[in-house]
């Protein structure tokens, strides 16, 4: 384990939320299982609520070449000793992990949910660059306390913001998007669905102020559409992100389905960048072309558009258009 991960273990214990306990290097499964399989079921951090009705298995992936390894390890364990209803697997992956590998790990979360596990992938220190993380990871653990750029409380806040539903609706669990890939997939879903007649009519025409921009595809979508995802129950492992039918249903019935909460989550917890149209540079001509193609479904608020972009390190990951 790198120095930064070890430091964060100590910080999670120091900043343990009220009503929770925090332990490190905890074995989750019976020792006999570890002996039979030949690998350890220990987690970097185990957060457990005081009533013992909620446990979060937290793994830090600071610079791992194979960030899917822990996903695979606990998925296989689930086949032999099913995850308890109170338990949630949380993988935290830093910008130091290569773009494609991080996205592979994020997609592995969908696979874990499909076999009945509760699982999330969340950014780790997304406000730092890969270069900064490399430098910090070489320092002694005791020296890291002198680096205020490591905002340990934000890491805990991010977990707690994502693992519990933002709200429930007719027994459906609606969560905030837990990582940038989920946000970007929602952008692409909106653009794919709006081209279909039934969804085009269902959406109608809506006035939008905030737009998420996907620099890889060059597409935009309303930020509220992008910030929430549907996650099924363990018995119904549907994990469908957002869709136009779900959005329109929630928009009519759920006060908690709120645009301000949406863009606050994207900028605070996923560290996406918010810029005005005046600051958008060459993004603005792309937006104008996109808006012209979607003029029957989107009108822009009189204040003008505000754009929400992935962090620079994410934008550099894929080939940009």
C-alpha positions as CSV (number, residue, x, y, z in Angstrom):
1,X,0.0,0.0,0.0
2,X,1.3,3.5,-0.9
3,X,1.9,6.2,1.6
4,X,-1.1,8.3,0.6
5,X,-3.5,5.4,1.2
6,X,-2.0,4.7,4.6
7,X,-2.3,8.3,5.5
8,X,-6.0,8.3,4.4
9,X,-6.6,5.3,6.6
10,X,-5.5,7.3,9.6
11,X,-7.5,10.3,8.5
12,X,-10.7,8.3,8.2
13,X,-10.2,7.1,11.8
14,X,-9.4,10.6,13.0
15,X,-12.4,12.1,11.2
16,X,-14.8,9.2,11.8
17,X,-18.4,10.5,11.5
18,X,-20.5,10.8,14.6
19,X,-22.5,7.6,15.1
20,X,-20.0,5.5,13.2
21,X,-16.9,3.4,14.0
22,X,-13.9,3.2,11.7
23,X,-11.4,0.4,11.5
24,X,-8.6,-0.4,9.1
25,X,-7.4,-3.6,7.5
26,X,-10.5,-5.5,8.6
27,X,-11.2,-9.1,7.5
28,X,-14.7,-9.3,6.1
29,X,-15.0,-13.0,5.6
30,X,-14.2,-16.0,7.7
31,X,-10.5,-16.8,8.1
32,X,-11.2,-20.3,6.6
33,X,-12.4,-18.6,3.4
34,X,-9.1,-16.7,3.1
35,X,-7.2,-19.9,3.7
36,X,-9.1,-21.8,1.1
37,X,-8.9,-19.2,-1.6
38,X,-5.4,-18.0,-0.8
39,X,-6.1,-14.3,-0.8
40,X,-7.2,-11.9,1.9
41,X,-10.7,-10.4,2.3
42,X,-9.4,-7.4,4.2
43,X,-10.5,-3.9,3.3
44,X,-8.6,-0.7,3.7
45,X,-11.3,0.9,5.8
46,X,-14.4,-0.5,7.4
47,X,-17.0,2.2,8.4
48,X,-19.7,0.7,10.6
49,X,-22.7,2.6,11.9
50,X,-23.1,2.3,15.7
51,X,-26.3,0.3,15.4
52,X,-24.4,-2.2,13.3
53,X,-27.1,-1.9,10.6
54,X,-24.7,-0.4,8.0
55,X,-21.2,-1.3,6.9
56,X,-19.1,0.4,4.2
57,X,-16.2,-1.6,2.7
58,X,-13.9,1.0,1.4
59,X,-10.9,0.4,-0.9
60,X,-8.4,3.1,-1.9
61,X,-7.0,2.8,-5.4
62,X,-4.3,5.5,-5.5
63,X,-2.2,4.2,-8.4
64,X,-3.0,0.6,-8.9
65,X,-2.2,-0.8,-12.4
66,X,-5.1,-3.3,-12.0
67,X,-7.9,-1.3,-10.2
68,X,-10.4,-4.0,-10.9
69,X,-8.7,-6.6,-8.7
70,X,-10.6,-5.7,-5.6
71,X,-13.9,-5.6,-7.5
72,X,-13.2,-9.1,-8.7
73,X,-12.0,-10.4,-5.3
74,X,-15.2,-9.3,-3.5
75,X,-17.5,-10.4,-6.4
76,X,-16.1,-13.9,-6.2
77,X,-16.4,-13.9,-2.4
78,X,-20.0,-12.9,-2.8
79,X,-20.7,-16.1,-4.8
80,X,-19.5,-18.2,-1.8
81,X,-20.6,-15.9,1.1
82,X,-23.2,-13.4,-0.1
83,X,-22.8,-9.8,0.9
84,X,-25.1,-8.9,3.8
85,X,-28.0,-6.5,3.2
86,X,-26.3,-4.0,5.5
87,X,-23.0,-4.0,3.5
88,X,-21.8,-1.8,0.6
89,X,-18.6,-2.1,-1.4
90,X,-17.0,1.3,-2.1
91,X,-14.0,1.6,-4.5
92,X,-12.3,5.0,-4.4
93,X,-10.1,5.6,-7.5
94,X,-7.7,8.5,-7.9
95,X,-6.9,10.5,-11.0
96,X,-3.5,8.7,-11.0
97,X,-5.3,5.6,-12.3
98,X,-5.3,5.5,-16.1
99,X,-8.5,6.7,-17.7
100,X,-9.4,3.4,-19.4
101,X,-8.6,1.3,-16.4
102,X,-10.7,3.6,-14.1
103,X,-13.7,3.3,-16.5
104,X,-13.3,-0.5,-16.7
105,X,-13.5,-0.5,-12.9
106,X,-16.6,1.7,-13.0
107,X,-18.3,-0.7,-15.4
108,X,-17.3,-3.5,-13.1
109,X,-19.6,-1.9,-10.5
110,X,-22.5,-2.5,-12.8
111,X,-21.5,-6.1,-13.0
112,X,-21.3,-6.4,-9.2
113,X,-24.8,-4.9,-8.9
114,X,-26.1,-7.4,-11.5
115,X,-25.1,-10.3,-9.1
116,X,-26.9,-8.7,-6.2
117,X,-24.2,-6.6,-4.5
118,X,-24.5,-3.1,-3.3
119,X,-21.5,-1.3,-4.8
120,X,-20.2,2.1,-5.8
121,X,-17.1,3.6,-7.5
122,X,-16.3,7.1,-6.2
123,X,-13.4,9.4,-7.1
124,X,-10.5,9.7,-4.6
125,X,-8.9,13.2,-4.3
126,X,-10.4,14.3,-7.7
127,X,-9.2,17.8,-7.0
128,X,-5.6,16.6,-7.3
129,X,-3.7,15.9,-10.5
130,X,-1.8,12.6,-11.2
131,X,1.5,14.5,-10.8
132,X,0.5,15.8,-7.4
133,X,-0.6,12.3,-6.3
134,X,2.7,10.8,-7.5
135,X,4.6,13.4,-5.4
136,X,2.5,12.9,-2.3
137,X,2.7,9.1,-2.5
138,X,6.5,9.3,-2.2
139,X,6.4,11.2,1.1
140,X,6.5,9.7,4.6
141,X,3.1,9.2,6.1
142,X,3.9,11.6,9.0
143,X,4.9,14.3,6.4
144,X,1.6,14.2,4.6
145,X,-0.2,15.9,7.5
146,X,1.6,19.1,6.4
147,X,-0.1,19.1,3.0
148,X,-3.5,20.8,3.3
149,X,-4.3,20.0,-0.4
150,X,-5.3,16.6,0.9
151,X,-8.9,17.3,2.0
152,X,-9.7,14.2,4.0
153,X,-13.1,15.4,5.2
154,X,-14.2,15.9,1.6
155,X,-13.4,12.2,0.9
156,X,-15.7,11.1,3.7
157,X,-18.4,13.5,2.7
158,X,-18.3,12.3,-0.8
159,X,-18.9,8.7,0.3
160,X,-21.8,9.5,2.5
161,X,-23.4,11.7,-0.2
162,X,-23.4,8.8,-2.7
163,X,-24.0,5.6,-0.9
164,X,-27.4,6.6,0.5
165,X,-30.2,7.5,-1.9
166,X,-30.7,11.1,-2.7
167,X,-34.4,10.2,-2.4
168,X,-36.7,7.2,-3.1
169,X,-39.7,7.3,-5.3
170,X,-42.2,4.4,-5.5
171,X,-39.5,2.1,-3.9
172,X,-37.0,3.2,-6.6
173,X,-33.6,4.2,-5.2
174,X,-32.4,7.4,-6.9
175,X,-28.8,8.2,-6.0
176,X,-26.4,10.9,-7.1
177,X,-24.1,9.8,-9.8
178,X,-21.1,8.3,-8.0
179,X,-18.4,9.0,-10.7
180,X,-17.7,10.9,-13.8
181,X,-18.4,7.9,-16.1
182,X,-22.0,7.7,-14.8
183,X,-22.4,11.4,-15.5
184,X,-21.1,11.1,-19.1
185,X,-23.2,8.0,-19.8
186,X,-26.2,10.1,-18.8
187,X,-25.2,12.8,-21.3
188,X,-25.1,10.2,-24.0
189,X,-28.3,8.6,-23.0
190,X,-30.2,11.9,-23.2
191,X,-28.9,12.5,-26.7
192,X,-29.7,9.0,-27.9
193,X,-33.2,9.0,-26.5
194,X,-34.2,12.5,-27.6
195,X,-33.8,11.3,-31.2
196,X,-36.6,8.7,-30.7
197,X,-40.1,9.9,-31.4
198,X,-41.7,8.7,-28.2
199,X,-39.0,10.3,-26.0
200,X,-38.9,13.4,-28.1
201,X,-42.6,13.9,-27.4
202,X,-42.4,12.9,-23.8
203,X,-39.7,15.5,-23.1
204,X,-41.4,18.2,-24.9
205,X,-39.6,21.6,-24.7
206,X,-37.9,22.6,-21.4
207,X,-36.0,25.7,-20.3
208,X,-32.5,24.7,-19.1
209,X,-29.8,26.8,-17.4
210,X,-27.1,24.2,-16.6
211,X,-25.6,21.9,-19.2
212,X,-23.0,19.1,-18.7
213,X,-20.5,18.9,-21.6
214,X,-18.9,15.7,-22.6
215,X,-15.6,16.6,-24.3
216,X,-15.1,13.2,-25.7
217,X,-18.4,13.0,-27.7
218,X,-18.9,16.7,-28.0
219,X,-22.4,16.4,-26.6
220,X,-24.3,18.3,-24.0
221,X,-27.3,17.5,-21.7
222,X,-29.2,19.1,-18.9
223,X,-27.2,18.8,-15.7
224,X,-30.1,17.6,-13.6
225,X,-30.6,14.7,-16.0
226,X,-26.9,13.9,-15.6
227,X,-26.5,14.1,-11.8
228,X,-28.9,11.3,-10.8
229,X,-29.0,7.5,-11.4
230,X,-31.5,4.8,-10.7
231,X,-30.0,1.9,-8.8
232,X,-32.1,-1.3,-8.3
233,X,-32.6,-3.3,-5.2
234,X,-30.6,-6.4,-4.6
235,X,-33.5,-8.5,-5.7
236,X,-34.0,-6.3,-8.8
237,X,-30.5,-5.5,-9.9
238,X,-31.6,-2.9,-12.5
239,X,-29.0,-0.1,-12.7
240,X,-30.2,2.1,-15.4
241,X,-28.7,5.5,-14.9
242,X,-31.2,8.2,-15.9
243,X,-33.7,8.0,-18.8
244,X,-36.2,10.5,-20.2
245,X,-39.2,8.5,-19.0
246,X,-37.8,8.3,-15.4
247,X,-36.8,12.0,-15.5
248,X,-40.2,13.3,-16.6
249,X,-41.9,11.1,-14.0
250,X,-39.7,12.4,-11.2
251,X,-39.9,16.0,-12.4
252,X,-43.6,15.9,-11.9
253,X,-43.8,14.2,-8.5
254,X,-40.6,14.6,-6.5
255,X,-39.6,17.8,-4.9
256,X,-36.2,16.3,-4.0
257,X,-35.4,15.9,-7.7
258,X,-33.8,19.3,-7.7
259,X,-31.6,21.1,-10.1
260,X,-29.6,23.0,-7.5
261,X,-28.8,19.8,-5.6
262,X,-27.8,18.3,-8.9
263,X,-25.2,20.9,-10.0
264,X,-24.0,21.3,-6.4
265,X,-23.2,17.6,-6.3
266,X,-21.5,17.6,-9.6
267,X,-19.2,20.5,-8.7
268,X,-18.6,19.8,-5.0
269,X,-18.4,16.0,-4.8
270,X,-17.2,15.2,-8.4
271,X,-15.2,18.4,-8.7
272,X,-16.6,19.3,-12.1
273,X,-15.9,22.8,-13.3
274,X,-18.7,25.3,-13.7
275,X,-18.2,28.1,-16.3
276,X,-20.5,30.7,-17.9
277,X,-21.1,31.0,-21.6
278,X,-18.9,34.1,-21.6
279,X,-16.0,32.0,-20.3
280,X,-16.6,29.0,-22.5
281,X,-14.3,29.8,-25.4
282,X,-14.5,27.2,-28.2
283,X,-17.2,25.2,-26.2
284,X,-19.7,27.9,-27.1
285,X,-19.8,27.3,-30.9
286,X,-20.1,23.6,-30.2
287,X,-23.1,24.3,-27.9
288,X,-24.7,26.5,-30.4
289,X,-24.6,23.8,-33.0
290,X,-25.9,21.3,-30.5
291,X,-28.7,23.6,-29.5
292,X,-29.7,24.2,-33.1
293,X,-30.1,20.5,-33.5
294,X,-32.2,20.3,-30.4
295,X,-34.1,23.6,-30.7
296,X,-37.5,21.8,-30.5
297,X,-36.7,20.4,-27.1
298,X,-34.4,22.9,-25.3
299,X,-34.6,26.6,-24.7
300,X,-31.9,28.3,-22.7
301,X,-32.7,30.4,-19.7
302,X,-32.6,34.2,-20.3
303,X,-29.5,34.3,-18.1
304,X,-27.7,32.3,-20.8
305,X,-26.1,28.8,-20.5
306,X,-23.8,27.7,-17.7
307,X,-21.6,24.7,-18.5
308,X,-20.4,21.9,-16.2
309,X,-17.2,20.2,-17.4
310,X,-15.3,17.2,-16.1
311,X,-12.0,18.0,-14.4
312,X,-9.0,18.5,-16.8
313,X,-7.5,15.1,-15.9
314,X,-10.6,13.4,-17.0
315,X,-10.9,15.4,-20.2
316,X,-7.4,14.4,-21.2
317,X,-8.2,10.7,-20.8
318,X,-10.1,10.1,-24.0
319,X,-9.7,11.4,-27.6
320,X,-11.5,14.7,-27.7
321,X,-13.5,15.9,-30.6
